[in-house]
Amino acid sequence: MNQVADCLFCRIASGQIPAEIVAEGDEWLAFHDVSPQAPVHVLIIPRSHVESVAALDGDSVVLAGRLLTAAADVARALGVSDDGYRLVTNRGARAGQSVFHLHVHLLAGRDMAWPPG
């Protein structure tokens, strides 16, 4: 498993830093965001270090699919699937990415505005 020593999410994935884990699979981990922006705010991350969505390529199709499937499964498990939820991934500091490890935000439990930015 590819991990970066000073990456916060790699350290969470390896168990070095505790997190409120919601669900996990062999290749991914889902946990509550420590600074929630909605009543339900879960992050879904790959266990291996991937800097952002821009680092995905043709070999990453399975991983990307598993992250999205995991997000849908977590939404169902948390009871927010029928009511609606938003999935967000940011790429780069100007887009709001503060941890440079690919992650999908699952936001739910309130009305979402559009456009989001």
GUFI-621634 format. One record per residue (C-alpha): chain; x, z, y. Coordinates in Angstrom, 2 decimals. Example, Ala and Ser with C-alpha at 12.3 -4.5 7.8 and 13.67 -1.06 7.14 Angstrom:
+------+---------+---------+---------+
! zapa !    east !      up !   north !
+------+---------+---------+---------+
!    A !   12.30 !    7.80 !   -4.50 !
!    A !   13.67 !    7.14 !   -1.06 !
+------+---------+---------+---------+
END
This chain:
+------+---------+---------+---------+
! zapa !    east !      up !   north !
+------+---------+---------+---------+
!    A !    0.00 !    0.00 !    0.00 !
!    A !    1.44 !   -1.08 !    3.34 !
!    A !    1.40 !    1.81 !    5.84 !
!    A !    3.06 !    2.50 !    9.18 !
!    A !    4.47 !    6.02 !    9.65 !
!    A !    3.35 !    6.50 !   13.26 !
!    A !   -0.12 !    4.91 !   12.85 !
!    A !   -2.94 !    7.44 !   13.24 !
!    A !   -5.28 !    5.59 !   10.86 !
!    A !   -2.56 !    5.11 !    8.22 !
!    A !   -1.99 !    8.87 !    8.35 !
!    A !   -5.74 !    9.50 !    7.97 !
!    A !   -5.92 !    7.01 !    5.06 !
!    A !   -3.04 !    8.75 !    3.30 !
!    A !   -4.57 !   12.22 !    3.79 !
!    A !   -1.85 !   13.46 !    6.17 !
!    A !   -4.43 !   13.96 !    8.93 !
!    A !   -7.89 !   15.32 !    8.06 !
!    A !  -11.03 !   13.38 !    8.89 !
!    A !  -14.73 !   13.84 !    8.23 !
!    A !  -14.96 !   11.24 !    5.47 !
!    A !  -18.34 !    9.59 !    4.92 !
!    A !  -17.42 !    7.24 !    2.07 !
!    A !  -14.41 !    5.54 !    0.53 !
!    A !  -13.34 !    2.77 !   -1.79 !
!    A !  -10.05 !    1.66 !   -3.27 !
!    A !   -9.21 !   -0.48 !   -0.23 !
!    A !  -11.10 !    1.23 !    2.60 !
!    A !  -12.12 !    4.55 !    4.11 !
!    A !  -15.09 !    5.44 !    6.36 !
!    A !  -15.08 !    8.53 !    8.58 !
!    A !  -16.83 !    9.91 !   11.65 !
!    A !  -15.26 !    9.01 !   15.00 !
!    A !  -13.86 !   12.08 !   16.80 !
!    A !  -15.19 !   10.75 !   20.11 !
!    A !  -18.63 !    9.37 !   19.18 !
!    A !  -20.29 !    6.85 !   21.48 !
!    A !  -23.65 !    7.04 !   19.65 !
!    A !  -25.44 !    9.63 !   17.51 !
!    A !  -23.96 !    7.84 !   14.48 !
!    A !  -20.42 !    6.56 !   15.02 !
!    A !  -18.38 !    5.86 !   11.91 !
!    A !  -15.10 !    3.98 !   11.61 !
!    A !  -14.40 !    1.83 !    8.56 !
!    A !  -10.71 !    1.07 !    8.06 !
!    A !   -8.57 !   -0.64 !    5.45 !
!    A !   -6.24 !    1.77 !    3.64 !
!    A !   -3.37 !   -0.67 !    4.17 !
!    A !   -2.09 !   -1.27 !    7.67 !
!    A !   -3.53 !   -4.34 !    9.38 !
!    A !   -3.00 !   -4.31 !   13.14 !
!    A !   -6.27 !   -5.98 !   14.15 !
!    A !   -8.78 !   -8.64 !   13.25 !
!    A !   -6.29 !  -11.18 !   14.65 !
!    A !   -3.89 !  -10.32 !   11.81 !
!    A !   -6.39 !  -11.43 !    9.18 !
!    A !   -5.79 !  -14.76 !    7.49 !
!    A !   -7.05 !  -16.73 !    4.51 !
!    A !   -5.55 !  -14.15 !    2.15 !
!    A !   -7.57 !  -11.43 !    3.89 !
!    A !  -11.03 !  -12.83 !    3.11 !
!    A !  -11.68 !  -10.32 !    0.33 !
!    A !  -10.54 !   -7.36 !    2.45 !
!    A !  -12.65 !   -8.48 !    5.44 !
!    A !  -15.66 !   -8.88 !    3.17 !
!    A !  -15.16 !   -5.45 !    1.66 !
!    A !  -14.98 !   -3.83 !    5.10 !
!    A !  -18.27 !   -5.44 !    6.15 !
!    A !  -19.93 !   -4.62 !    2.82 !
!    A !  -18.69 !   -1.03 !    3.15 !
!    A !  -20.19 !   -0.84 !    6.66 !
!    A !  -23.57 !   -2.01 !    5.34 !
!    A !  -23.39 !    0.49 !    2.47 !
!    A !  -22.48 !    3.34 !    4.85 !
!    A !  -25.39 !    2.40 !    7.15 !
!    A !  -27.77 !    2.56 !    4.18 !
!    A !  -26.30 !    5.89 !    3.00 !
!    A !  -26.68 !    7.40 !    6.48 !
!    A !  -30.28 !    6.18 !    6.73 !
!    A !  -29.76 !    3.92 !    9.75 !
!    A !  -29.94 !    0.54 !    8.09 !
!    A !  -33.65 !   -0.08 !    8.60 !
!    A !  -33.66 !    1.13 !   12.21 !
!    A !  -30.68 !   -1.01 !   13.21 !
!    A !  -27.00 !   -0.60 !   13.91 !
!    A !  -24.13 !   -2.36 !   15.63 !
!    A !  -20.76 !   -3.30 !   14.14 !
!    A !  -17.84 !   -3.74 !   16.56 !
!    A !  -14.16 !   -4.49 !   16.18 !
!    A !  -11.87 !   -4.71 !   19.19 !
!    A !   -8.68 !   -6.78 !   19.43 !
!    A !   -6.17 !   -5.71 !   22.05 !
!    A !   -6.01 !   -3.07 !   24.75 !
!    A !   -8.11 !   -5.09 !   27.23 !
!    A !  -10.91 !   -5.22 !   24.66 !
!    A !  -10.74 !   -1.45 !   24.14 !
!    A !   -8.56 !   -1.22 !   21.03 !
!    A !   -6.74 !    2.11 !   21.31 !
!    A !   -5.54 !    2.47 !   17.70 !
!    A !   -3.74 !   -0.64 !   16.53 !
!    A !   -5.02 !   -0.53 !   12.96 !
!    A !   -8.01 !   -2.71 !   12.11 !
!    A !  -11.25 !   -0.75 !   12.22 !
!    A !  -14.93 !   -1.52 !   12.36 !
!    A !  -17.15 !    0.75 !   14.47 !
!    A !  -20.60 !    1.43 !   13.00 !
!    A !  -22.83 !    2.59 !   15.87 !
!    A !  -26.45 !    3.67 !   15.43 !
!    A !  -29.07 !    6.20 !   16.37 !
!    A !  -29.84 !    4.92 !   19.88 !
!    A !  -30.90 !    1.73 !   21.60 !
!    A !  -28.00 !   -0.64 !   22.24 !
!    A !  -27.75 !   -2.70 !   25.42 !
!    A !  -26.77 !   -6.37 !   25.66 !
!    A !  -24.36 !   -7.62 !   26.76 !
!    A !  -22.22 !   -4.81 !   25.37 !
!    A !  -19.26 !   -5.07 !   27.81 !
+------+---------+---------+---------+
END
